[in-house]
Amino acid sequence: MKCKITNKKIEPFMSFGKMPISNNFLKKEDFKKEYFFEMEVGFSETISLLQLINHPEPNQMFNNNYPFFTSSSQFMVKHFKQYADWIMQNFLKPNSRIIEIGSNDGTMLKNFVKSGYIVSGIEPSKNCADIANKNSIKTLNSFFSTNLLSQLESFLGNTDAIIAANCICHIPNLEEVFKTVEKLLSKNGVFIFEEPYLGSVFDKVSYDQIYDEHIYLFSVTSIMKIAKIYGFELIDVIEQATHGGSMRYVISRKNKIVSPNVQKYLEKEKLKGHDTLQGCLKFKNDCEKSKEKLVTFIRNIKSKNCNIAGYAATSKSTTVLNYCGIGTKELDCIYDTTKEKIGKYSPGKHIPIVSYEEFTKNYPDYAYLLAYNHKDEIYEKEKEFSLRGGKWFSHVEI
Ligand code: TYD
């Protein structure tokens, strides 16, 4: 197996088994034709990059009915406002142009539009792009590639910030991303993106960040090397609390001042072995232990005749539920706020998805928080559940 970036050999080191498409919440009549792939991960020692060996084609995942909307979390809406403010303060001048890759429903770009900047969103999922355009946030319904340049004429060599969040790790062809960035970025422009961070995933054993859409799991070491390959430089990194632990990367053209943060994280990753295959093998062992612990924990609850419901039908829960073999015998249903998911069934394990409004009417003994990254927001919203003796748990906290 070859690395998608260096074309050198990568070492497969772990398989999570057969996985469905993580966001393919489906109807009963579609169970029989559900698509599965072997979710194996490998590591390229040359660029210290963890990546999926096989994955579905992007258009199988990001299509007309992508059921994820950034605006579904108030915490994320607030986070994107702060992210936008930080970019405006540090990198923009009046009339700067900004492009967001994977702009979803326009939650992030809205902040720039309000402040009078010229923006273009790029979003492959039509339903999300339509919402943004309806709200007057100019969005092209497409994947980000050089094919788009003719539609972005006024942005060529003139874009002060190309930004993304939880998106770059979804794109198999990073060479094409950097080629497109190269054409669009102004002389002092920056390419800034936030992605789930390998350091947090390894430390917390939050292996559910690995799923079909997340083709890569980046670290500071890997991004530093990748930027170099494509003629850019990593000039700053800032850790983020989002998605259970993310990293913000700031990339620019060469010969700019590099923040000491970069060196700090490079050393930290080296010390922890997060830049080697050895580190991945430890992670594999940790995942197996975590699976055993979760399965035993759930078995104990069920042996006391208690019932369990899942809370928040996240994409990442597809990995945990399928890897650990948790299905309808263990979870009665999963409560969620997304209307596109309600009334359907979870990918692979076919657990019914029920409106979160039903949760209060039918409290389970235990609730498995599948969106542990939104813990504060959800605990606050559902505080009555705990007050009435309900117990929360999640695989990263038992
Ligand atoms: P997120 O962790 O962003 O998901 P993913 O793993 O897919 O990136 O969580 C989004 C899902 O969680 C979405 O299906 C809506 C659901 N959710 C709730 O049901 N209630 C809530 O209060 C929040 C914040 C999310």
Residues whose N, C-alpha, C, O or C-beta is under 5 A from the ligand:
A	BS01	TYD	S72 S73 A312 A313 T314 S315 K316 Y335 D336 T337 T338 A371 N373 H374 I378
